[in-house]
Amino acid sequence: MPQQKVPYSIPTRRVSKNKTFSAVAKPKRLAQQQKLRVEERSLTMDMNMLRRALWGFLRPLLQLVTNLLNPEIGEEWMIEFKKFLRKEGCWVTKKAITIVRNRFKFAEFIGQRGLRIVANETDKRSAALTELDLDKVRFVTMLKGESYISGEENLYRLKASGKIRLDADVFYTLWTKQHLIPESWKEKMEDNIRYVFFDGTILRHPCGSHCVLYLYWSGFTWDWNVLLLDTNRVADYVSAVLEQAA
């Protein structure tokens, strides 16, 4: 009896259950890890946004408290703050500001840094002002094509120009009542901080050299300092002047 032929079959290779599970689980683990990384980045971004939001809320609040506690401007701020709470108009911009003429307080203020006022070195036309229209203030440099000039040369050219150089009392009025400073004074000059100089009063530095006051907006707050006259003046170092008496 002839033998029955067995149909030829291709042998199959078994894959262990462990290997199959591992091959499937690996992409899943990678997906889970990527998801966790995305969630961590999202959480970090959310925390940074929260910090910025909180600081944006707290910074003006802290400034308000600081102003209210300031013995020189606290009373004025309290009056305006009460107007705000009553939903009345507050901090209505005045066209002209009253200049504080109190050299004793100013001398005490700058004396903390060892600065002194140089006698007979104040622009008398500026010293005669009792009020100042800030819209009439102009910012000028004495550069004539140069990239810089010395402070002494800058002062010489200012005096020769006939412009009224705003003095230290104007500086002190704005410093103690910073809400009066126009927003435009914060603007940068070609991405550089604008330094506003009050060349109408010359001071003596502890080192013996003469210097002038300046204000500037740091990006967060107003600040001030002095610059020695033997230091160079560049384009973003502007002098606050009047073309004529206000």
CORVENBEL-V69083 format. One record per helix or strand. SS is the DSSP state (hx for helix, st for strand). FROM is the first residue (numbers start at 1). TO is the last residue. If there is no record, write none. Layout:
BEGIN
ss=(SS	SS)
from=(FROM	FROM)
to=(TO	TO)
END
This chain:
BEGIN
ss=(hx	hx	st	hx	st	hx	st	hx	st	st	hx	st	hx	hx	hx	st	st	st	st	st	st	st)
from=(17	74	96	103	116	124	131	134	138	149	151	164	168	178	183	189	192	195	210	222	232	237)
to=(69	85	98	111	122	127	133	136	140	150	161	165	176	180	186	189	192	204	217	228	233	242)
END
